[in-house]
Amino acid sequence: MKTLKVVLFGLALSLSLQSGHLLAAYEYNTVPGDDAQYRQCKSYSMTRWEGGGELSPISGQSKAEAFCTCLWNETPEDFRGDLAKFSETDAGRALDKVCSKYSNWGD
Protein backbone atom coordinates (compact mmCIF):
# COMPACT_ATOMS: atom_id res chain seq x y z
CA MET A 1 0.00 0.00 0.00
CA LYS A 2 2.86 2.38 0.84
CA THR A 3 4.39 1.72 -2.59
CA LEU A 4 1.10 2.57 -4.27
CA LYS A 5 0.93 5.89 -2.37
CA VAL A 6 4.48 6.74 -3.44
CA VAL A 7 3.71 5.90 -7.07
CA LEU A 8 0.51 7.96 -7.03
CA PHE A 9 2.28 10.89 -5.39
CA GLY A 10 5.02 10.69 -8.03
CA LEU A 11 2.46 10.71 -10.84
CA ALA A 12 0.60 13.65 -9.33
CA LEU A 13 3.84 15.58 -8.86
CA SER A 14 4.90 14.85 -12.43
CA LEU A 15 1.57 16.03 -13.82
CA SER A 16 1.66 19.17 -11.67
CA LEU A 17 5.16 20.06 -12.82
CA GLN A 18 4.25 19.48 -16.45
CA SER A 19 1.20 21.69 -16.24
CA GLY A 20 3.00 24.38 -14.21
CA HIS A 21 0.39 24.46 -11.46
CA LEU A 22 2.46 23.15 -8.58
CA LEU A 23 4.40 26.37 -8.02
CA ALA A 24 1.32 28.59 -8.25
CA ALA A 25 -0.55 26.49 -5.70
CA TYR A 26 2.25 26.50 -3.15
CA GLU A 27 2.57 29.32 -0.65
CA TYR A 28 5.52 29.85 1.66
CA ASN A 29 5.45 30.42 5.41
CA THR A 30 4.41 33.93 6.37
CA VAL A 31 7.31 36.21 7.17
CA PRO A 32 7.07 37.97 10.55
CA GLY A 33 6.07 41.59 9.97
CA ASP A 34 8.99 42.94 11.96
CA ASP A 35 11.67 40.99 10.06
CA ALA A 36 14.39 43.46 9.04
CA GLN A 37 15.74 41.28 6.21
CA TYR A 38 12.31 41.03 4.61
CA ARG A 39 11.64 44.78 4.92
CA GLN A 40 15.06 45.53 3.43
CA CYS A 41 14.36 43.13 0.55
CA LYS A 42 11.00 44.77 -0.22
CA SER A 43 12.48 48.26 -0.11
CA TYR A 44 15.41 47.37 -2.37
CA SER A 45 13.19 45.42 -4.78
CA MET A 46 10.68 48.24 -5.12
CA THR A 47 13.39 50.78 -5.99
CA ARG A 48 15.62 48.49 -8.08
CA TRP A 49 13.12 46.79 -10.40
CA GLU A 50 9.88 47.86 -12.08
CA GLY A 51 6.51 46.29 -11.35
CA GLY A 52 7.06 45.30 -7.73
CA GLY A 53 3.80 46.87 -6.65
CA GLU A 54 1.73 44.85 -9.12
CA LEU A 55 -0.32 41.95 -7.79
CA SER A 56 1.36 38.56 -7.72
CA PRO A 57 -0.43 35.21 -8.06
CA ILE A 58 -0.17 34.92 -4.26
CA SER A 59 -3.29 36.22 -2.58
CA GLY A 60 -2.77 39.57 -0.88
CA GLN A 61 0.86 40.00 -1.97
CA SER A 62 2.51 42.29 -4.47
CA LYS A 63 5.20 40.85 -6.72
CA ALA A 64 7.91 42.35 -4.48
CA GLU A 65 6.30 40.87 -1.36
CA ALA A 66 5.96 37.42 -2.94
CA PHE A 67 9.52 37.58 -4.30
CA CYS A 68 10.96 38.53 -0.89
CA THR A 69 8.80 35.96 0.91
CA CYS A 70 10.23 33.29 -1.37
CA LEU A 71 13.80 34.50 -0.83
CA TRP A 72 13.28 34.66 2.93
CA ASN A 73 11.94 31.10 3.03
CA GLU A 74 14.50 29.61 0.63
CA THR A 75 17.68 30.97 2.21
CA PRO A 76 19.24 29.10 5.14
CA GLU A 77 18.19 30.10 8.66
CA ASP A 78 21.66 31.49 9.37
CA PHE A 79 21.76 33.72 6.26
CA ARG A 80 22.24 37.29 7.46
CA GLY A 81 22.88 39.11 4.19
CA ASP A 82 20.70 41.23 1.93
CA LEU A 83 18.18 38.89 0.31
CA ALA A 84 17.53 40.91 -2.86
CA LYS A 85 21.20 41.67 -3.46
CA PHE A 86 22.02 37.99 -2.93
CA SER A 87 19.54 37.10 -5.70
CA GLU A 88 21.67 39.20 -8.08
CA THR A 89 24.88 37.26 -7.39
CA ASP A 90 26.12 34.16 -9.17
CA ALA A 91 25.40 32.12 -6.03
CA GLY A 92 21.83 33.43 -5.86
CA ARG A 93 20.97 33.15 -9.56
CA ALA A 94 19.08 29.84 -9.25
CA LEU A 95 17.12 31.15 -6.29
CA ASP A 96 16.30 34.33 -8.24
CA LYS A 97 14.74 32.18 -10.99
CA VAL A 98 12.63 30.23 -8.48
CA CYS A 99 11.41 33.35 -6.69
CA SER A 100 10.79 35.29 -9.91
CA LYS A 101 8.60 32.46 -11.12
CA TYR A 102 6.84 32.21 -7.75
CA SER A 103 6.02 35.92 -7.77
CA ASN A 104 5.34 36.04 -11.53
CA TRP A 105 7.92 38.79 -11.78
CA GLY A 106 10.62 38.91 -14.40
CA ASP A 107 11.34 37.48 -17.80
Summary of the structure (lengths in Angstrom):
residues: 107
radius of gyration: 15.5
end to end distance: 43.0
largest distance: 52.9
contacts: 276
relative contact order: 0.15
helix: 60%
strand: 2%
